[in-house]
Structures are given as C-alpha cells and as structure tokens.
Amino acid sequence: MPSTVRSEAPVVPEAPVVPETPAGPETPAGPGTPPAPKTPSSPRPALAAAMLGFALITLDTSVVNVALPAVGADLRTGMTGLQWVVDSYTLALAALLLSSGALADRIGASRAYGAGVVVFTLASAACGLAPGLPALLAARAVQGAAAAVMLPASLALVREAYGDPGRRARAVSLWAAGGTAAVALGPVAGGALTTAWSWRGVFFVNLPLGLAALVLLARVARSARRPAPLDLPGQVTAAATLGALTFAAIEGGTEGWWALGVAVAAFAAFLAVEARRRDPVVPLGLFRDTTVAVTVAAGAANSVAFYGTVFVFALFFQQVLGLSALGAGLMFLPMTGLLAGVNVLSAKVAARYGARLPIVVGQVVGVAGLLGLLAVDAGTPLPVQALLLVPLALGAGFSLPPLTAAMMEAVPAERAGTAAGLLNAVRQTAGALAIAVFGSLAGRSVESALGTSLLISAGFLGLTALASLRLPRRRA
C-alpha cells in the first residue's frame, strides 16, 4: 500500500479503444479471393508492461523506508532530511495524479507511459548516484512526477488491450496483483539491498525493471489521442497547497508558520479557481455526496495509519532495537504478505453484502491493531512485534478495495476517472503528511513518537469508521 503502500487498484479515466493492428504484413489476395482476416496483436505485452510499471511505482513507496537510517548516516542528514526523502516522491505523485489521466488521454496512453518509464528510470539512476541530499531530493521529486504519469497510463494500456469486459477484469486483477506483490516484497528487498550493498541499491534496482518495461512496450500498438481538458491553474494551486502544508509540518518553527500561511492562501486560491472552471481538476460538487465525502476521508485515514506506522516502525526496528535493514524488512513480511489475499476476500464480501460492511469492519480491525501495537516496547519479543503488525494490514487490505468501489458507484460514469484520481491523490497526500508529522515527533524520541503516532492514527481511523456507518447498504 505505495504510497504509498497501496493495496487497491486505482481507477483511471477510460482510455480510447485502439484499432486492431495486424500481426504482420498482409498477403496479397488473388482475383476474386477475399483478403485474409487481420490478426490482432497479443494483449500480453501490454499487460506485462503495465504490471511492471505499476510494480515499480508501488515498490518505490515501500522499498525506501528501511533504507532511511543508512541514507541518513551516509549523507549526514537528520530526521528532517529523511522525511523529505520519502515525501518529495509522495508529494509529486499525489499532486500530479489530479491531471495525469487527462494528460495520458491527450498524448495517448502508450506515449505517456513510455515517457514516464524513461524519466522514472533516469531519475532512479540519479537517486542512486546522488552525491548529497539536495540532489537526492530533486531526483526523488522527478521520480514521483514520472510515477504520476505512469500510473493512469498503465491501466489505460490494459483497458485498450482487452476489449472483452470479462478478460479485461481479469487483466486488471493481475495488474493490481503486481502492485500488491511489490508492496509485500519492498521492505525485504530494500533491507537486503541495503545490508548486502548500499542504500543506493534500492534505486539502481529500478534500472533493469524500467528497461524491461520499455522492451515490452515496444511490442504494444500506439494509443490513440483524444481531447481532454487540463486545468492548469487548479493543478498549480493544488500542488502549492500540498507542498507548503508538508513543508510546514516537517520544518516547523518560524519558517513552518510562514509555509502554513502560504498553504492557506494557496488553498483559498484553489477553491476560487475550481469554483469557476468549466472542467475543474477537482469538481467540488462531488463532495456533496455523502459516499464521496466519507470514502475520501476513510481513504485518508487508512493512509495515515498505514504509511505512518510503517515509517515509524522502520526507524524503531533499526534505531531502537538495533536490527539491520534486512532484519527490519523481514519484520514487515507477515504484515505485507497477507495483503493480496485480504483484497480478494474483501471483494467477495462486498459483492455479497455490499461495500459498507467490509469498509466498516476493516477500519475497526485497523483501530484494534493500532491500539494493540501500543504494547510494543524494546523488550517485546520480535515475533510478537511482527505478528502485532498484522491486524493493521488486515484492516487496510479489507477496507480499501470496497471503499474504492463504493466511490466509483457514487459518481456518474463520466466522473469516474476524476473521482479515482482524487481518491488516490488524497490518500498519497495523507500518507505524506503522516510521515511529516510522525517524523517530526521521532526527531525528538522514536519510542515516544511510536505511541503518539499510533494514538493519532487510531483516533482518525476510528472517526472515519463511525462516519462509514452512513454509507448506503446497497450492494457494490
């Protein structure tokens, strides 16, 4: 669960159908002989390329956490710098997700995806070669911007390649499974690379994966372009709001108060712009629907709980318990390894009983898991700590897929892409802010920050669990 770490499959605007492309040149037909039928190209390269790209995006949201202490020691930076290592990527991804679907439509999904993979791969190399913190943060921001372009374009490739709704649904499930597998493997892979090599390895591993995605993309037919409105003023003011708010949470002090003022002003400008735009990046009228408002809030609460907890525990395992990066990654394996199975189970429950039940139950389980983690301290046996992390993953994995489905059901079909982009952008932003706030607390004491962050997360998630009772009972 990418940012963050993400376990559900984001939904993007519907992509245009690409005309069938012949597998090879046609054989000239003789007089009176009907031409040979055209054979459509295989959809498998498109699916494989899309899965690999989505796995890259989600891997980068989970692989870095366990490498942070090594980054801090090598680049001689404190907690503030480490927070920016995570949030510079997450913020760029969150802010640009609002418009990236429309961009993919305008230039074609295959072109957008290819450009995104190229930039993401080059930025990964720049991260691995970064001589200092400023260069690393700049490259991380470019990574996040490229990931924002790749994410909707990758799913659009799948939609174009599979015309049959049944085969398309199975393909989308495989696409989502690739991201979930990357989430599960991220902490372990990051720990192994950092321990055996260096923190730079968590970025260099993206290079062969990116090249493989481009090789697969070369076998995919080019996507058609279609007109799609871009709300640049709304995008700019949204990005300014998110950036200033995160800066205020991380930096604090006098500069933080100034940044908070900038965030308030930028948000006021954003509301004014969106109220007047014919095609706003965030249609404010969506929030009049109770389901939309509740699901967005619940998605944010889940991200705060999941991202924030993983971030603080990654520090706790290494800085307090003295585990290696690999040891810290292995501690998360029981937690992340269950996500795919729980996603499937929640979809079945939602299909039978409606989305409200798994949404509420998942959040309640998450709250219970967070409160159970309050018992963890330096003397708690390691197997017990690893098992106590599991309920949080179970809750998040159980509630997020039906939460996304409920929001998609609540909005008109023509707003589905916009609503999905909004939901994912809010979730990424919430995760970034959680890391900003909890990291500031950890800068004073990791052990005290652990308890405080768990209580904040449990309170937020408990409120949205109660709000979720207002969701309709209808089946998803």
N, C-alpha and C positions, 0 to 999 in steps of 0.2 A: 504494500500500500504506500510510490512514488511517491510523493512527493513524494511522495512522496512517495510513503509507501501506499500504494494503491492496489486494491484487490478487485474493484469492479471495472467493467469495460465502459469507458466513456463513449457517449454517442455524439456523432458529428453530423453536420448538415448532409443531406442526401446528395450523393455525387451523381453526375450525369452518366448515362449508360454509354459505353464506348462501342462504336460499331465493330462487328466481328472482324478480326484480322486473319487473313489466310495464313496457314502454317507454312506455305511455300508458294512458289510461282505456279500459276495455273497452266495445265497442259492444253495447248490449242485444240479445239474440237474440230472434227471434220464436218463437211456439209451435212446438214440435217441431224447432226448429233448434238444432243443437249449438253451444255457445259457441265463439267464436273462440279459437284457442290463444294463450297468453301468449307474448310475445316477450321473451326475456331481454335485459337491458341489455348494451351492448357492454362487453367487458372492457378495452378500450383505455385509457379514462381511468384505471382503477385501475393499470394497468401504467405509464402515463406519470407518474402521481403518485408511484408507488413509486420509479421510476427517478430522478425529480428529487430526491426526498428522500434516497435513498442517495448520489446525486452530491453533494448539499450536505454530507452528513456526511464523505465522503472528501475533498472539496475543502478542507474546513476543516482537515484534518490535514496537507495539503501546501502550501496557499497561504500560510500564515503564516511558514514558515521563512525565506524570502528577504526578508521584511519586517522581520525582527527587528532588524538594525542600525539601521534607520530608527526603529523603536519606541524603541530604547534612546536614540538621540540626541534624539528629541522629548520623551520623558518623563523624560530624565535618569536612567536606571537602568542598572545594570551587568549583568554576566552572570547573577547570581542572579535578578534580575527577569525577564530574558529566558527563563531556564529555566522559571520559573513561568508565563509567558505560554503556553508550549506545554503544560506538564504539568498546569495547572489544568483544561484542557479534557480532556486524555487520561485523567487520573485519574478524573474524574467519569464519563466514558464507560465506562471499564473497570470501576469499582466497581458501577455500576448495571446493567450488562449482565447481571449474575448474576440479577437479579429482573425485568428489564423484560419478558421474554417472558411470564411469569406475569401481570404487570400488564396487558399487552395482551389476554390471554385474559379476564381478569376484567371489563374495561370495554368490550371489543370493539376489534378492530384498527383500525377506521376512526376511532373516537373517540380512541384512544390516539395514532394517527398525526396526526390533526388538532391535538390539544393539543400534541403535540411540535413540530409545524411552527410553530404560533403562538408558542410560547415561544422556540424557536430563532431565529425571525425577529426577535422583540423583543430578545432577548439580543444578536443581531448588531448591531442598531441601537445598543444600549447600549455595545457594544465600540467602534463607530466614533465615538461621542460621548464616550467616557471622558475625563474631564479629567485623570486621573492613573493611576498604576499600580494602586493598590488597586481602583479602580472597574473597570479593565480586567480584572483577575484575577477579580473577583467575577462579571462578565458572562461571562467565558470558562468558569467553572465551571458557570454556568447553561446555557450553550450545550452543554457536554458532557453534562449531565444530560438535556437535551431530546433530544440525539442518541441517547442510550442508549434512550430510549422509542421514537424514530422507527425505529431500525434493525430490530428484530424485527417491529414493526408493518408496516413497508413490505413485507417479504417475505410476511407473513401476508396482506396485501391481494392480492398476486399469486396466492397459493395459493387464496384464496377465489374470485377472478375466473375462474380457469381450472380447470374440473373435469376435463378430459381430461388424463391424465398426459403425453402427448406434447407437447401445446400448452403445458402448464404448464412442462415442462422448457425449451422454447424461450423462454418468457417469463422464466423465472429467469435464463437466459443473458443475455438482453437487460438485465435488471435489474443483473446483475453487470457487464456491459459499460459501463453508465452510470457505475458507480463507478470502473472502471478508466480510462475516458476522463477523469474528473475528476482522478484521480491524475496522469495524464500532463500535463494542462493546468494543474494547480495551480501549480507553480513559475513557469511562464511568465506565467500570468495574474497571480500575485502580484507578480512582478517588474515587469510592465507597469503595473499599477495603482499600485504604489509609486513608480515612476520618473515616470510621467506626472501623478500626482495626489498621493497620500499613502498612508502605511500604512493609514490609516483606510478607504481604498477596498477593501481585501481583506475587510472586514467588511460594508460597505454593499452590495457586490455580491450578498450573500445576500438582500437585501430583495425585489427583483423575482422572484428564483427562488422564495423562500418563498411569495410571493403567488400565483405561477403554480401551485405545488403545491396550494394551498388551493382555487383555482378548479377544478382538475381533480378534487380530492377531493369537491367539491360534486356531481359527477356520478356518484359511486360509491355503491352501496347500503350502508346501515348494516350493520355487522358484528354478528353475534350475540354475546352474552356467554356465558361458561361458567365454572364453578367452577375455580379454580386456586389451589393453596396458596402463600402468601407466607411466607418465612422471614425475618421482620424482624430477630430477634437475629443470625442469620447474616449478613444484609446489613450491619447496622451494624458488627459486629466486623470484617468483611472490609474495609469502607471505612476503618475506623480503622487497620487494619494497613497498607493501601496508602498512605494519607495520611501516616502517621507515618514509614514507611520512606522515602518520597520526600523528606519534609522533612529527614530525617537526611542523605540523600545530597546534597541541594542546599545546605543551610545549614552543615553541618559544625560544628566547634568544640564547645563545651560544650553548646549547645542541640541540636546534632546527636546527641550521645551520649544526652541525655535522650529525644529523639524515638525513638532506636533502642530504648531500654528500653520506651517506650510501645508500639512496634511489636511487640516480642517478647511483651509481656503481652497485647496485643490478639489476636495470632495464637494464643496459648495458649487464650484465651477462645473464639476462633473454632473451634478444634479440639474443645474441650469441648462447645460448643453443637451443632456439626454431628454429633457422635457420638451425641447424644441426641435429635435431631429426627426425627420420622417422615418429614417431607418436607424434607430439608435443601437449601439453595441450592446446595451442592456436596457430592454424595454421595461421601464419602471412599473408599468401596469401589470406585469406578471406577478408582482408581489401582493396584488390584491387578492389573489387566490390563496386560500389557507394552505393547501397542499404544497404549493411552490414555496411559500414562506417557511413552512415547517421543515420541508426536506432540505432546503438550503441551510437552515440553522443546524439541523441534525448532521448534515454532512460536515459542516464546520466543526461541530463538537467532536465528532469521531476523529477528524484530522488532528485536532488539538491533543486529544487523548493518545492517539497512536504515535504521531510524529514526535510529540513532546516526550512521551515515555521512552521511546527508543533512543532518542538523543541523550536524555539524562542518564539512562541506564548504561549506555555505551561508555560514558565518562565514568560512571560509578564502578563498572566492572574493571576498568583499567587503572584509574587514578586512586581508587579507594581499596579495591581488592587486589590490585597488582597483577591482574591477568594480562596475558599477551593479547595482541589484536586478534589472533586466531582464536584464542580462548574466549574472548568477548563475542566473536561472531558465532561460535558454537553455542553459546548461551541463548542466542536468539533462535536457533534452529527449530526447537519444538514449537515455538510461537508462530514462526512464519511458515513452517512446513504444513500446517493444517489449513491454510487459507483457501487453497483451491477446492478442497473437499467441502468446506463450510459454504463456499459460494454456491456450489451445486445444490447442496441441501436447502439453502435458503430460497433458491429459485423454485424448487419443488414445493416448499411450504407456501410460498407466495402464490403459486399457481392454484393451489387447492383452497387456501384460506384468505387470500388477499394480502396486500403488501403491509398493512398496518401491523399485523401480528408479528412477523419477523423483525420489523423495524423496532417495535417497542421491546420485544424480548431481547434482541441483540444489544440494545443500549442498556437495558437493565443488567444483563450479564457483564457488559463492559464496566459499568459502575461497580458491580460487585468485585470484578477483577482488580480494579484500581484501588478499592478500599483494602482488599486482601494484600496488595503489594505494600501497604503501609507497615506491615510487619517485618519487611525486609530490612536487615542491617548487616554490618560487616561480619557478624557471627552466624548469619543464616547459611546453612549448607548450600553449596552451589546447585545440586539437583533440585532442591526445593525452590530456589530462586527462579530457575529456568521453568519449572512447572507453574509457578505463580504468575508468570507472564502469559501463559496460555489463555486464560479466560478473556483477557483483553482482546486477543486476536480472534477468538471465537465470536465475541460480541460484534466486533467491527466487521468481520467477514460475513456474519449472518445478517446484519442490518443494511449494509451498503448497497448490494445489488438490488433488493426490492425498493430501497429508497430512490435509486436512480429510475427504476421502472415507474414508481408512483409519480415522480415529477414528469416523466415523459407522457404519462397518461393524462396529466392535468392540463397540459398546454396544447394548443392547436398544432396540427401536423407541420404547418409552415414555420412554427416557432421551435421545433424540436432541437435543431442544431444550436440555436441561440441559448435555449434553456440548458442544454447539456454543457455548452461552453461556460455558461455562468456557474453552474454547479461545480464543475471541476476547477474553475478559477477561484471560487470562494474557498474550496477545500484546500487548494495549494496555498492560498494566502493565509488561511487559519493555521496551517502547519508551519509556515514561515514565522508568523507572529508568535506561535507557541515556542519555537526554538529561540526566538529573540528574547522573550520574557524569561523562559526557564534557563537559558544560558546565562542571562544576567544574574539570576539567583545563584547559579552554580559557580559563578566567578567569585562569590564570597565563600561558599561551602557547598560541595557537591552533595554531602549527606543531608544537610538541611534543605537544599533545593529539591532533593528527591521527594521528601514528604510534602513540601508545599506544592510542587507541581502536580503530584498525584491528587491532592485535595482540590486544586483548581480544576483539573480535568474532570474529576468525579462530579463536582458541582455543576459544571457546564453541561456534561453529558446527562446528568440527572434531570436538569431543567428541560432539555430537548426531548428526553424520554417522556416526560409528562406532557409536553406540547404535542408529541406524536399521537397521543390518545385522541386528538382532534381530527386525525386523518380519517377519511371515509372508510367504511367497512368493505366497500365493493372489492371484488377480486381484481388483481392486476393482470 
